[in-house]
Amino acid sequence: MAATATDAADAAPDSISPRRMIAFMAMVFGMFMAILDIQIVSASLSEIQAGLGAGSEEVAWVQTAYLIAEVIMIPLSGILARILSTRVLFACAAAGFTMSSALAATAANIEQMIVYRAIQGFIGGGMIPSVFAAAFTIFPPSKRSMVSPLIGLVATLAPTIGPTIGGYLSHAMSWHWLFLVNVGPGIVVTILTWTYIDFDKPDRSLIDTFDWTGLISMAVFLGSMEYVLEEGNNKDWFSDERIVYGAIAMVIGGVIFFWRAFSAKVPVVDLRAFANRNFAFGSLFSFVMGIGLYGLTYLYPLYLSRVRGYDSLMIGETMFVSGLAMFLTAPVAGRLSAKVDPRMMMAAGFIGFGVGTYMISGLNQDWDFWELLVPQILRGCSLMICMVPINNIALGTLPPERIKNASGLYNLTRNLGGAVGLAIINTLLTQRTDNHYARIVEHVTWSNPKALDWLDTVGSAYTAAGFDGEAVALKKMAGIVSQQAWIMSFIDVFMGLTVLFGILALMTVMIKKPQAVAPADAGH
């Protein structure tokens, strides 16, 4: 019987069938939507708060609920893909994500919104690791210089341009469109993935040995960890009993989860992938890249809104520079990955990222788009130059049967890096602001003639205009001291990131140069 064209394409070692290419591109777009929705609400929380009549602490859960649910689903997706098949898991995740996005747009109060966002994050998390697994199983090594930049671009570009897209949608239309924008593309992705994915077959026998204890303990462990990291700084850490309870739940859940991971016949998450040296280092680098990726996506808008007074649309327009730099660098990084030692690429990317953060050490209250232009370009280019070889080193040398599980772990490290990084950054900002404020106040006293001259000059101007000049001058002085203390703490955080990425550049020498393994269908 003659082989079909599709079969022939699949059998060719350096080719990929059009059917699988369509399926893969649909999966990539689904992953883009799932990652984008982490940050799409970040610049528009005030609009959602006003629309739902929520408090400032309540509205923060619109983002936190999504993150907690997604973090739980990402490592679970590996075992689910084996039980259900990639086709069923991804198509159902895309359909569920689309429906929950529509539900979020219909939320009448903050409680409904938080529930819908949690559902959206949990279901959407199933799409992210599947793309990485597919890229390293269906594509031959000769094609990875094209595929790896694509998934690296999506993984880094989506959270970077999230504030830009969110700011535009909420300004041009309403906050409802932050979620409605997913509906049309989500339907298309669902249909295409259900129709064209044919990468693997389900293994229903795994249901009989499914580790429910491991699943529940993992959910408690990761969910509690994300909650503690997200809310710890706002609640002054362990002085709040909810954070204490969350930490206790995290420890108990973690102990049970790791016990089951090493004792269960078929664990929910197989941690043996970390025995592979390159996967372990790749995951570590992914963790730190999560700190840089999500940390800067948080820090830049925070500075622009608090110091420069930018609204969400202006912040999005300023942040777009990094996204454009990533987009233009992706094909270059792909070509380099086929010719240059990945360790050299990573070192160059880490150094470039560190140089970009070091340039912020000259920050002051007058910096705007043009002063931030070069650091943002360095950030975008460096992220792409780093991510492509990190993906290849972490996943490119694992045997095909380990890829599904490992891709979930790998993506989890990036998200956890973002959560840990944001917690550390917020804590440092709070502590360093207090320290700098106390230090500045020591010099702004009634015995300082320069301070008195400034108060007299400003106070006289306002008195002449009919105001209480002394009160206005004191208020302005307090505002200037607070602003300077905050800017100095901002600089401290960027210097810390500079040191961190400098250390990563040195650590690249500890990685073995990877030797690619054959794809899943090679050798047939």
Contacts in CASP RR format, 6 or more apart in sequence:
PFRMAT RR
TARGET T0000
AUTHOR 0000-0000-0000
METHOD contacts of the structure
MODEL  1
MAATATDAADAAPDSISPRRMIAFMAMVFGMFMAILDIQIVSASLSEIQA
GLGAGSEEVAWVQTAYLIAEVIMIPLSGILARILSTRVLFACAAAGFTMS
SALAATAANIEQMIVYRAIQGFIGGGMIPSVFAAAFTIFPPSKRSMVSPL
IGLVATLAPTIGPTIGGYLSHAMSWHWLFLVNVGPGIVVTILTWTYIDFD
KPDRSLIDTFDWTGLISMAVFLGSMEYVLEEGNNKDWFSDERIVYGAIAM
VIGGVIFFWRAFSAKVPVVDLRAFANRNFAFGSLFSFVMGIGLYGLTYLY
PLYLSRVRGYDSLMIGETMFVSGLAMFLTAPVAGRLSAKVDPRMMMAAGF
IGFGVGTYMISGLNQDWDFWELLVPQILRGCSLMICMVPINNIALGTLPP
ERIKNASGLYNLTRNLGGAVGLAIINTLLTQRTDNHYARIVEHVTWSNPK
ALDWLDTVGSAYTAAGFDGEAVALKKMAGIVSQQAWIMSFIDVFMGLTVL
FGILALMTVMIKKPQAVAPADAGH
3 11 0 8 1.000
5 17 0 8 1.000
6 17 0 8 1.000
6 19 0 8 1.000
9 15 0 8 1.000
9 16 0 8 1.000
9 17 0 8 1.000
9 18 0 8 1.000
10 16 0 8 1.000
10 17 0 8 1.000
10 20 0 8 1.000
10 521 0 8 1.000
11 521 0 8 1.000
11 524 0 8 1.000
13 140 0 8 1.000
13 522 0 8 1.000
13 523 0 8 1.000
14 140 0 8 1.000
14 142 0 8 1.000
14 143 0 8 1.000
15 140 0 8 1.000
16 24 0 8 1.000
16 138 0 8 1.000
16 139 0 8 1.000
16 140 0 8 1.000
16 143 0 8 1.000
19 196 0 8 1.000
19 198 0 8 1.000
20 138 0 8 1.000
20 196 0 8 1.000
20 198 0 8 1.000
20 199 0 8 1.000
22 192 0 8 1.000
22 196 0 8 1.000
23 134 0 8 1.000
23 192 0 8 1.000
23 193 0 8 1.000
23 196 0 8 1.000
23 197 0 8 1.000
23 198 0 8 1.000
23 199 0 8 1.000
24 131 0 8 1.000
24 134 0 8 1.000
24 135 0 8 1.000
24 138 0 8 1.000
24 139 0 8 1.000
24 147 0 8 1.000
26 188 0 8 1.000
26 189 0 8 1.000
26 192 0 8 1.000
26 193 0 8 1.000
26 196 0 8 1.000
27 90 0 8 1.000
27 127 0 8 1.000
27 130 0 8 1.000
27 131 0 8 1.000
27 134 0 8 1.000
27 189 0 8 1.000
27 193 0 8 1.000
27 197 0 8 1.000
28 131 0 8 1.000
28 150 0 8 1.000
28 151 0 8 1.000
28 154 0 8 1.000
29 185 0 8 1.000
29 189 0 8 1.000
30 94 0 8 1.000
30 97 0 8 1.000
30 127 0 8 1.000
30 131 0 8 1.000
30 185 0 8 1.000
30 186 0 8 1.000
30 189 0 8 1.000
31 127 0 8 1.000
31 128 0 8 1.000
31 130 0 8 1.000
31 131 0 8 1.000
31 151 0 8 1.000
31 154 0 8 1.000
31 155 0 8 1.000
31 158 0 8 1.000
32 154 0 8 1.000
32 157 0 8 1.000
32 158 0 8 1.000
33 97 0 8 1.000
33 127 0 8 1.000
33 182 0 8 1.000
33 185 0 8 1.000
33 186 0 8 1.000
33 189 0 8 1.000
34 70 0 8 1.000
34 97 0 8 1.000
34 121 0 8 1.000
34 124 0 8 1.000
34 125 0 8 1.000
34 126 0 8 1.000
34 127 0 8 1.000
34 128 0 8 1.000
35 128 0 8 1.000
35 154 0 8 1.000
35 155 0 8 1.000
35 158 0 8 1.000
35 159 0 8 1.000
36 158 0 8 1.000
36 159 0 8 1.000
36 161 0 8 1.000
36 162 0 8 1.000
36 165 0 8 1.000
37 66 0 8 1.000
37 101 0 8 1.000
37 120 0 8 1.000
37 121 0 8 1.000
37 182 0 8 1.000
38 63 0 8 1.000
38 66 0 8 1.000
38 67 0 8 1.000
38 70 0 8 1.000
38 158 0 8 1.000
38 159 0 8 1.000
39 158 0 8 1.000
39 159 0 8 1.000
39 160 0 8 1.000
39 162 0 8 1.000
39 163 0 8 1.000
39 297 0 8 1.000
40 162 0 8 1.000
40 163 0 8 1.000
40 165 0 8 1.000
40 166 0 8 1.000
40 169 0 8 1.000
40 178 0 8 1.000
41 48 0 8 1.000
41 62 0 8 1.000
41 63 0 8 1.000
41 166 0 8 1.000
41 178 0 8 1.000
42 63 0 8 1.000
42 162 0 8 1.000
42 163 0 8 1.000
42 297 0 8 1.000
42 298 0 8 1.000
42 301 0 8 1.000
43 162 0 8 1.000
43 163 0 8 1.000
43 164 0 8 1.000
43 166 0 8 1.000
43 167 0 8 1.000
43 170 0 8 1.000
43 301 0 8 1.000
43 312 0 8 1.000
43 315 0 8 1.000
43 316 0 8 1.000
44 166 0 8 1.000
44 167 0 8 1.000
44 169 0 8 1.000
44 170 0 8 1.000
44 175 0 8 1.000
44 178 0 8 1.000
44 312 0 8 1.000
45 59 0 8 1.000
45 60 0 8 1.000
45 62 0 8 1.000
45 63 0 8 1.000
46 312 0 8 1.000
47 170 0 8 1.000
47 174 0 8 1.000
47 175 0 8 1.000
47 312 0 8 1.000
48 54 0 8 1.000
48 59 0 8 1.000
48 62 0 8 1.000
48 113 0 8 1.000
48 175 0 8 1.000
48 178 0 8 1.000
49 55 0 8 1.000
49 56 0 8 1.000
49 58 0 8 1.000
49 59 0 8 1.000
51 175 0 8 1.000
52 59 0 8 1.000
52 107 0 8 1.000
52 108 0 8 1.000
52 109 0 8 1.000
52 110 0 8 1.000
52 113 0 8 1.000
53 109 0 8 1.000
53 110 0 8 1.000
54 109 0 8 1.000
54 110 0 8 1.000
54 113 0 8 1.000
55 110 0 8 1.000
57 234 0 8 1.000
58 110 0 8 1.000
58 114 0 8 1.000
59 110 0 8 1.000
60 234 0 8 1.000
61 110 0 8 1.000
61 114 0 8 1.000
61 117 0 8 1.000
62 110 0 8 1.000
62 113 0 8 1.000
62 114 0 8 1.000
62 117 0 8 1.000
63 117 0 8 1.000
64 226 0 8 1.000
64 227 0 8 1.000
64 230 0 8 1.000
64 231 0 8 1.000
65 114 0 8 1.000
65 115 0 8 1.000
65 117 0 8 1.000
65 118 0 8 1.000
65 121 0 8 1.000
66 117 0 8 1.000
66 118 0 8 1.000
66 120 0 8 1.000
66 121 0 8 1.000
67 121 0 8 1.000
67 226 0 8 1.000
67 230 0 8 1.000
67 415 0 8 1.000
67 419 0 8 1.000
68 118 0 8 1.000
68 222 0 8 1.000
68 223 0 8 1.000
68 226 0 8 1.000
68 227 0 8 1.000
68 230 0 8 1.000
69 117 0 8 1.000
69 118 0 8 1.000
69 119 0 8 1.000
69 120 0 8 1.000
69 121 0 8 1.000
69 122 0 8 1.000
69 125 0 8 1.000
70 121 0 8 1.000
70 122 0 8 1.000
70 124 0 8 1.000
70 125 0 8 1.000
70 128 0 8 1.000
70 415 0 8 1.000
71 222 0 8 1.000
71 223 0 8 1.000
71 225 0 8 1.000
71 226 0 8 1.000
71 412 0 8 1.000
71 415 0 8 1.000
71 416 0 8 1.000
71 419 0 8 1.000
72 122 0 8 1.000
72 218 0 8 1.000
72 219 0 8 1.000
72 222 0 8 1.000
72 223 0 8 1.000
73 121 0 8 1.000
73 122 0 8 1.000
73 123 0 8 1.000
73 124 0 8 1.000
73 125 0 8 1.000
73 126 0 8 1.000
74 125 0 8 1.000
74 126 0 8 1.000
74 128 0 8 1.000
74 129 0 8 1.000
74 408 0 8 1.000
74 411 0 8 1.000
74 412 0 8 1.000
74 415 0 8 1.000
75 129 0 8 1.000
75 218 0 8 1.000
75 222 0 8 1.000
75 268 0 8 1.000
75 269 0 8 1.000
75 408 0 8 1.000
75 409 0 8 1.000
75 412 0 8 1.000
76 126 0 8 1.000
76 215 0 8 1.000
76 218 0 8 1.000
76 268 0 8 1.000
76 269 0 8 1.000
77 89 0 8 1.000
77 125 0 8 1.000
77 126 0 8 1.000
77 128 0 8 1.000
77 129 0 8 1.000
77 130 0 8 1.000
77 404 0 8 1.000
77 408 0 8 1.000
78 129 0 8 1.000
78 133 0 8 1.000
78 269 0 8 1.000
78 404 0 8 1.000
78 405 0 8 1.000
78 407 0 8 1.000
78 408 0 8 1.000
79 206 0 8 1.000
79 210 0 8 1.000
79 266 0 8 1.000
79 268 0 8 1.000
79 269 0 8 1.000
79 405 0 8 1.000
80 89 0 8 1.000
80 126 0 8 1.000
81 89 0 8 1.000
81 129 0 8 1.000
81 130 0 8 1.000
81 133 0 8 1.000
81 200 0 8 1.000
81 404 0 8 1.000
82 202 0 8 1.000
82 203 0 8 1.000
82 206 0 8 1.000
82 404 0 8 1.000
82 405 0 8 1.000
83 202 0 8 1.000
83 203 0 8 1.000
83 204 0 8 1.000
83 206 0 8 1.000
83 207 0 8 1.000
83 210 0 8 1.000
84 92 0 8 1.000
84 202 0 8 1.000
85 199 0 8 1.000
85 200 0 8 1.000
85 201 0 8 1.000
85 202 0 8 1.000
86 130 0 8 1.000
86 133 0 8 1.000
86 134 0 8 1.000
86 197 0 8 1.000
86 199 0 8 1.000
86 200 0 8 1.000
86 404 0 8 1.000
87 193 0 8 1.000
87 194 0 8 1.000
87 197 0 8 1.000
87 198 0 8 1.000
87 199 0 8 1.000
87 200 0 8 1.000
88 202 0 8 1.000
89 126 0 8 1.000
89 130 0 8 1.000
90 126 0 8 1.000
90 127 0 8 1.000
90 130 0 8 1.000
90 193 0 8 1.000
90 197 0 8 1.000
91 190 0 8 1.000
91 193 0 8 1.000
91 194 0 8 1.000
91 197 0 8 1.000
93 123 0 8 1.000
93 124 0 8 1.000
93 125 0 8 1.000
93 126 0 8 1.000
93 127 0 8 1.000
93 130 0 8 1.000
94 127 0 8 1.000
94 186 0 8 1.000
94 189 0 8 1.000
94 190 0 8 1.000
94 193 0 8 1.000
95 186 0 8 1.000
95 190 0 8 1.000
96 119 0 8 1.000
96 123 0 8 1.000
96 124 0 8 1.000
97 120 0 8 1.000
97 121 0 8 1.000
97 123 0 8 1.000
97 124 0 8 1.000
97 127 0 8 1.000
97 182 0 8 1.000
97 186 0 8 1.000
98 182 0 8 1.000
98 183 0 8 1.000
98 184 0 8 1.000
98 186 0 8 1.000
98 187 0 8 1.000
98 189 0 8 1.000
98 190 0 8 1.000
100 116 0 8 1.000
100 117 0 8 1.000
100 119 0 8 1.000
100 120 0 8 1.000
100 121 0 8 1.000
100 123 0 8 1.000
101 120 0 8 1.000
101 179 0 8 1.000
101 180 0 8 1.000
101 182 0 8 1.000
101 183 0 8 1.000
101 186 0 8 1.000
102 179 0 8 1.000
102 180 0 8 1.000
102 182 0 8 1.000
102 183 0 8 1.000
103 116 0 8 1.000
103 119 0 8 1.000
103 120 0 8 1.000
104 113 0 8 1.000
104 116 0 8 1.000
104 117 0 8 1.000
104 120 0 8 1.000
104 179 0 8 1.000
105 176 0 8 1.000
105 177 0 8 1.000
105 178 0 8 1.000
105 179 0 8 1.000
105 180 0 8 1.000
107 113 0 8 1.000
107 116 0 8 1.000
120 179 0 8 1.000
128 408 0 8 1.000
128 411 0 8 1.000
129 404 0 8 1.000
129 407 0 8 1.000
129 408 0 8 1.000
129 410 0 8 1.000
129 411 0 8 1.000
130 404 0 8 1.000
130 407 0 8 1.000
131 151 0 8 1.000
131 154 0 8 1.000
132 151 0 8 1.000
132 391 0 8 1.000
132 395 0 8 1.000
132 403 0 8 1.000
132 407 0 8 1.000
132 408 0 8 1.000
132 410 0 8 1.000
132 411 0 8 1.000
133 403 0 8 1.000
133 404 0 8 1.000
133 406 0 8 1.000
133 407 0 8 1.000
133 408 0 8 1.000
134 199 0 8 1.000
135 144 0 8 1.000
135 147 0 8 1.000
135 148 0 8 1.000
135 150 0 8 1.000
135 151 0 8 1.000
135 395 0 8 1.000
136 144 0 8 1.000
136 395 0 8 1.000
136 396 0 8 1.000
136 398 0 8 1.000
136 403 0 8 1.000
136 407 0 8 1.000
136 519 0 8 1.000
137 199 0 8 1.000
137 400 0 8 1.000
137 403 0 8 1.000
137 519 0 8 1.000
137 520 0 8 1.000
138 199 0 8 1.000
138 519 0 8 1.000
138 520 0 8 1.000
138 521 0 8 1.000
139 147 0 8 1.000
139 519 0 8 1.000
140 519 0 8 1.000
140 522 0 8 1.000
141 396 0 8 1.000
141 516 0 8 1.000
141 518 0 8 1.000
141 519 0 8 1.000
144 337 0 8 1.000
144 392 0 8 1.000
144 396 0 8 1.000
144 516 0 8 1.000
145 334 0 8 1.000
145 335 0 8 1.000
145 337 0 8 1.000
145 338 0 8 1.000
146 334 0 8 1.000
148 334 0 8 1.000
148 337 0 8 1.000
148 388 0 8 1.000
148 391 0 8 1.000
148 392 0 8 1.000
149 330 0 8 1.000
149 331 0 8 1.000
149 333 0 8 1.000
149 334 0 8 1.000
149 337 0 8 1.000
149 384 0 8 1.000
149 388 0 8 1.000
150 330 0 8 1.000
151 391 0 8 1.000
152 330 0 8 1.000
152 384 0 8 1.000
152 387 0 8 1.000
152 388 0 8 1.000
152 391 0 8 1.000
153 326 0 8 1.000
153 327 0 8 1.000
153 330 0 8 1.000
153 384 0 8 1.000
153 387 0 8 1.000
155 387 0 8 1.000
155 411 0 8 1.000
155 414 0 8 1.000
156 293 0 8 1.000
156 326 0 8 1.000
156 380 0 8 1.000
156 383 0 8 1.000
156 384 0 8 1.000
156 387 0 8 1.000
157 323 0 8 1.000
157 326 0 8 1.000
157 327 0 8 1.000
159 293 0 8 1.000
159 294 0 8 1.000
159 297 0 8 1.000
160 293 0 8 1.000
160 297 0 8 1.000
160 319 0 8 1.000
160 322 0 8 1.000
160 323 0 8 1.000
160 326 0 8 1.000
160 380 0 8 1.000
161 319 0 8 1.000
161 320 0 8 1.000
161 323 0 8 1.000
163 297 0 8 1.000
163 301 0 8 1.000
163 312 0 8 1.000
163 315 0 8 1.000
163 316 0 8 1.000
163 319 0 8 1.000
164 316 0 8 1.000
164 317 0 8 1.000
164 319 0 8 1.000
164 320 0 8 1.000
165 181 0 8 1.000
166 178 0 8 1.000
166 312 0 8 1.000
166 316 0 8 1.000
167 312 0 8 1.000
167 313 0 8 1.000
167 315 0 8 1.000
167 316 0 8 1.000
168 313 0 8 1.000
168 316 0 8 1.000
169 175 0 8 1.000
169 177 0 8 1.000
169 178 0 8 1.000
169 181 0 8 1.000
170 177 0 8 1.000
170 178 0 8 1.000
170 312 0 8 1.000
171 311 0 8 1.000
171 312 0 8 1.000
171 313 0 8 1.000
199 520 0 8 1.000
206 266 0 8 1.000
209 264 0 8 1.000
209 265 0 8 1.000
209 266 0 8 1.000
210 266 0 8 1.000
210 268 0 8 1.000
211 260 0 8 1.000
211 264 0 8 1.000
211 265 0 8 1.000
211 266 0 8 1.000
211 267 0 8 1.000
211 268 0 8 1.000
213 256 0 8 1.000
213 260 0 8 1.000
213 264 0 8 1.000
214 256 0 8 1.000
214 257 0 8 1.000
214 260 0 8 1.000
214 261 0 8 1.000
214 264 0 8 1.000
214 267 0 8 1.000
214 268 0 8 1.000
215 268 0 8 1.000
217 253 0 8 1.000
217 254 0 8 1.000
217 256 0 8 1.000
217 257 0 8 1.000
217 260 0 8 1.000
218 253 0 8 1.000
218 254 0 8 1.000
218 257 0 8 1.000
218 268 0 8 1.000
218 269 0 8 1.000
220 249 0 8 1.000
220 250 0 8 1.000
220 252 0 8 1.000
220 253 0 8 1.000
220 254 0 8 1.000
220 256 0 8 1.000
220 257 0 8 1.000
221 250 0 8 1.000
221 253 0 8 1.000
221 254 0 8 1.000
221 256 0 8 1.000
221 257 0 8 1.000
222 412 0 8 1.000
223 250 0 8 1.000
224 246 0 8 1.000
224 247 0 8 1.000
224 249 0 8 1.000
224 250 0 8 1.000
224 253 0 8 1.000
225 250 0 8 1.000
225 416 0 8 1.000
225 419 0 8 1.000
226 419 0 8 1.000
227 246 0 8 1.000
228 243 0 8 1.000
228 246 0 8 1.000
228 247 0 8 1.000
228 250 0 8 1.000
228 423 0 8 1.000
229 419 0 8 1.000
229 420 0 8 1.000
229 422 0 8 1.000
229 423 0 8 1.000
230 419 0 8 1.000
230 422 0 8 1.000
230 423 0 8 1.000
231 242 0 8 1.000
231 243 0 8 1.000
232 240 0 8 1.000
232 243 0 8 1.000
232 423 0 8 1.000
233 423 0 8 1.000
233 426 0 8 1.000
233 427 0 8 1.000
233 430 0 8 1.000
234 426 0 8 1.000
235 242 0 8 1.000
235 243 0 8 1.000
237 243 0 8 1.000
237 427 0 8 1.000
238 244 0 8 1.000
238 247 0 8 1.000
258 271 0 8 1.000
260 267 0 8 1.000
260 268 0 8 1.000
261 267 0 8 1.000
261 268 0 8 1.000
261 269 0 8 1.000
261 270 0 8 1.000
261 271 0 8 1.000
262 271 0 8 1.000
269 405 0 8 1.000
269 409 0 8 1.000
270 402 0 8 1.000
270 405 0 8 1.000
271 409 0 8 1.000
272 402 0 8 1.000
273 279 0 8 1.000
273 398 0 8 1.000
273 402 0 8 1.000
273 405 0 8 1.000
273 406 0 8 1.000
273 409 0 8 1.000
274 280 0 8 1.000
274 283 0 8 1.000
274 409 0 8 1.000
276 397 0 8 1.000
276 398 0 8 1.000
277 511 0 8 1.000
277 512 0 8 1.000
278 393 0 8 1.000
278 394 0 8 1.000
278 397 0 8 1.000
278 511 0 8 1.000
278 512 0 8 1.000
278 514 0 8 1.000
279 393 0 8 1.000
279 394 0 8 1.000
279 395 0 8 1.000
279 397 0 8 1.000
279 398 0 8 1.000
279 406 0 8 1.000
279 410 0 8 1.000
281 393 0 8 1.000
281 394 0 8 1.000
281 507 0 8 1.000
281 510 0 8 1.000
281 511 0 8 1.000
282 390 0 8 1.000
282 393 0 8 1.000
282 394 0 8 1.000
282 410 0 8 1.000
282 511 0 8 1.000
283 394 0 8 1.000
283 409 0 8 1.000
283 410 0 8 1.000
283 413 0 8 1.000
284 413 0 8 1.000
285 346 0 8 1.000
285 386 0 8 1.000
285 390 0 8 1.000
285 394 0 8 1.000
285 504 0 8 1.000
285 507 0 8 1.000
286 390 0 8 1.000
286 394 0 8 1.000
286 410 0 8 1.000
286 411 0 8 1.000
286 413 0 8 1.000
286 414 0 8 1.000
287 413 0 8 1.000
287 414 0 8 1.000
287 416 0 8 1.000
287 417 0 8 1.000
287 420 0 8 1.000
288 417 0 8 1.000
288 500 0 8 1.000
288 501 0 8 1.000
288 504 0 8 1.000
289 383 0 8 1.000
289 386 0 8 1.000
289 387 0 8 1.000
289 390 0 8 1.000
289 414 0 8 1.000
290 414 0 8 1.000
290 415 0 8 1.000
290 417 0 8 1.000
290 418 0 8 1.000
290 421 0 8 1.000
291 417 0 8 1.000
291 418 0 8 1.000
291 420 0 8 1.000
291 421 0 8 1.000
291 424 0 8 1.000
291 497 0 8 1.000
291 500 0 8 1.000
292 353 0 8 1.000
292 418 0 8 1.000
292 421 0 8 1.000
292 497 0 8 1.000
292 501 0 8 1.000
293 383 0 8 1.000
293 414 0 8 1.000
293 418 0 8 1.000
294 417 0 8 1.000
294 418 0 8 1.000
294 419 0 8 1.000
294 421 0 8 1.000
294 422 0 8 1.000
295 418 0 8 1.000
295 421 0 8 1.000
295 422 0 8 1.000
295 425 0 8 1.000
296 322 0 8 1.000
296 357 0 8 1.000
296 379 0 8 1.000
296 497 0 8 1.000
297 319 0 8 1.000
298 422 0 8 1.000
298 425 0 8 1.000
299 425 0 8 1.000
299 490 0 8 1.000
299 493 0 8 1.000
299 494 0 8 1.000
300 315 0 8 1.000
300 318 0 8 1.000
300 319 0 8 1.000
300 372 0 8 1.000
300 376 0 8 1.000
301 310 0 8 1.000
301 315 0 8 1.000
301 316 0 8 1.000
301 319 0 8 1.000
303 363 0 8 1.000
303 367 0 8 1.000
303 490 0 8 1.000
304 310 0 8 1.000
304 314 0 8 1.000
304 315 0 8 1.000
304 318 0 8 1.000
304 368 0 8 1.000
305 311 0 8 1.000
305 315 0 8 1.000
306 486 0 8 1.000
307 365 0 8 1.000
307 483 0 8 1.000
307 486 0 8 1.000
307 487 0 8 1.000
308 365 0 8 1.000
308 367 0 8 1.000
308 368 0 8 1.000
310 318 0 8 1.000
317 369 0 8 1.000
318 368 0 8 1.000
318 369 0 8 1.000
318 372 0 8 1.000
319 376 0 8 1.000
321 369 0 8 1.000
321 372 0 8 1.000
321 373 0 8 1.000
321 376 0 8 1.000
321 377 0 8 1.000
322 376 0 8 1.000
322 377 0 8 1.000
322 379 0 8 1.000
322 380 0 8 1.000
322 383 0 8 1.000
323 380 0 8 1.000
325 376 0 8 1.000
325 377 0 8 1.000
325 379 0 8 1.000
325 380 0 8 1.000
325 381 0 8 1.000
325 384 0 8 1.000
326 380 0 8 1.000
326 381 0 8 1.000
326 383 0 8 1.000
326 384 0 8 1.000
329 380 0 8 1.000
329 381 0 8 1.000
329 384 0 8 1.000
329 385 0 8 1.000
330 384 0 8 1.000
332 384 0 8 1.000
333 345 0 8 1.000
333 384 0 8 1.000
333 385 0 8 1.000
333 387 0 8 1.000
333 388 0 8 1.000
334 388 0 8 1.000
336 345 0 8 1.000
336 385 0 8 1.000
336 388 0 8 1.000
337 345 0 8 1.000
337 388 0 8 1.000
337 389 0 8 1.000
337 392 0 8 1.000
341 513 0 8 1.000
342 389 0 8 1.000
342 392 0 8 1.000
342 393 0 8 1.000
342 511 0 8 1.000
342 513 0 8 1.000
342 514 0 8 1.000
343 389 0 8 1.000
343 508 0 8 1.000
343 509 0 8 1.000
343 511 0 8 1.000
343 513 0 8 1.000
344 508 0 8 1.000
345 385 0 8 1.000
345 386 0 8 1.000
345 388 0 8 1.000
345 389 0 8 1.000
346 385 0 8 1.000
346 386 0 8 1.000
346 389 0 8 1.000
346 390 0 8 1.000
346 393 0 8 1.000
346 504 0 8 1.000
346 505 0 8 1.000
346 508 0 8 1.000
346 511 0 8 1.000
347 505 0 8 1.000
347 508 0 8 1.000
348 382 0 8 1.000
348 385 0 8 1.000
349 381 0 8 1.000
349 382 0 8 1.000
349 383 0 8 1.000
349 385 0 8 1.000
349 386 0 8 1.000
349 505 0 8 1.000
350 382 0 8 1.000
350 386 0 8 1.000
350 501 0 8 1.000
350 502 0 8 1.000
350 504 0 8 1.000
350 505 0 8 1.000
350 508 0 8 1.000
351 382 0 8 1.000
351 501 0 8 1.000
351 502 0 8 1.000
351 505 0 8 1.000
352 378 0 8 1.000
352 381 0 8 1.000
352 382 0 8 1.000
352 501 0 8 1.000
353 378 0 8 1.000
353 379 0 8 1.000
353 382 0 8 1.000
353 383 0 8 1.000
353 386 0 8 1.000
353 501 0 8 1.000
354 378 0 8 1.000
354 382 0 8 1.000
354 497 0 8 1.000
354 498 0 8 1.000
354 501 0 8 1.000
354 502 0 8 1.000
355 378 0 8 1.000
356 374 0 8 1.000
356 375 0 8 1.000
356 378 0 8 1.000
356 379 0 8 1.000
356 382 0 8 1.000
356 498 0 8 1.000
357 375 0 8 1.000
357 379 0 8 1.000
357 494 0 8 1.000
357 495 0 8 1.000
357 496 0 8 1.000
357 497 0 8 1.000
357 498 0 8 1.000
357 501 0 8 1.000
358 494 0 8 1.000
358 495 0 8 1.000
358 498 0 8 1.000
359 374 0 8 1.000
359 375 0 8 1.000
359 378 0 8 1.000
360 375 0 8 1.000
360 490 0 8 1.000
360 491 0 8 1.000
360 494 0 8 1.000
361 491 0 8 1.000
361 494 0 8 1.000
361 495 0 8 1.000
361 498 0 8 1.000
362 491 0 8 1.000
363 487 0 8 1.000
363 490 0 8 1.000
363 491 0 8 1.000
363 494 0 8 1.000
364 487 0 8 1.000
365 483 0 8 1.000
365 484 0 8 1.000
365 487 0 8 1.000
392 514 0 8 1.000
393 511 0 8 1.000
393 514 0 8 1.000
394 406 0 8 1.000
394 410 0 8 1.000
395 403 0 8 1.000
395 406 0 8 1.000
395 407 0 8 1.000
395 410 0 8 1.000
396 514 0 8 1.000
396 516 0 8 1.000
396 517 0 8 1.000
397 514 0 8 1.000
397 515 0 8 1.000
397 516 0 8 1.000
397 517 0 8 1.000
398 406 0 8 1.000
398 517 0 8 1.000
399 517 0 8 1.000
400 517 0 8 1.000
400 519 0 8 1.000
400 520 0 8 1.000
403 520 0 8 1.000
425 493 0 8 1.000
428 489 0 8 1.000
428 492 0 8 1.000
428 493 0 8 1.000
429 486 0 8 1.000
429 489 0 8 1.000
429 490 0 8 1.000
429 493 0 8 1.000
431 489 0 8 1.000
432 488 0 8 1.000
432 489 0 8 1.000
432 492 0 8 1.000
432 493 0 8 1.000
433 485 0 8 1.000
433 486 0 8 1.000
433 488 0 8 1.000
433 489 0 8 1.000
434 485 0 8 1.000
435 489 0 8 1.000
436 484 0 8 1.000
436 485 0 8 1.000
436 486 0 8 1.000
436 488 0 8 1.000
436 489 0 8 1.000
437 481 0 8 1.000
437 482 0 8 1.000
437 485 0 8 1.000
440 481 0 8 1.000
440 484 0 8 1.000
440 485 0 8 1.000
441 481 0 8 1.000
443 451 0 8 1.000
444 451 0 8 1.000
444 477 0 8 1.000
444 481 0 8 1.000
445 451 0 8 1.000
446 452 0 8 1.000
451 477 0 8 1.000
454 473 0 8 1.000
454 477 0 8 1.000
455 470 0 8 1.000
455 473 0 8 1.000
455 474 0 8 1.000
455 477 0 8 1.000
456 473 0 8 1.000
458 469 0 8 1.000
458 472 0 8 1.000
458 473 0 8 1.000
458 476 0 8 1.000
458 477 0 8 1.000
459 469 0 8 1.000
459 470 0 8 1.000
459 472 0 8 1.000
459 473 0 8 1.000
460 469 0 8 1.000
461 469 0 8 1.000
462 468 0 8 1.000
462 469 0 8 1.000
462 472 0 8 1.000
462 473 0 8 1.000
463 469 0 8 1.000
463 470 0 8 1.000
END
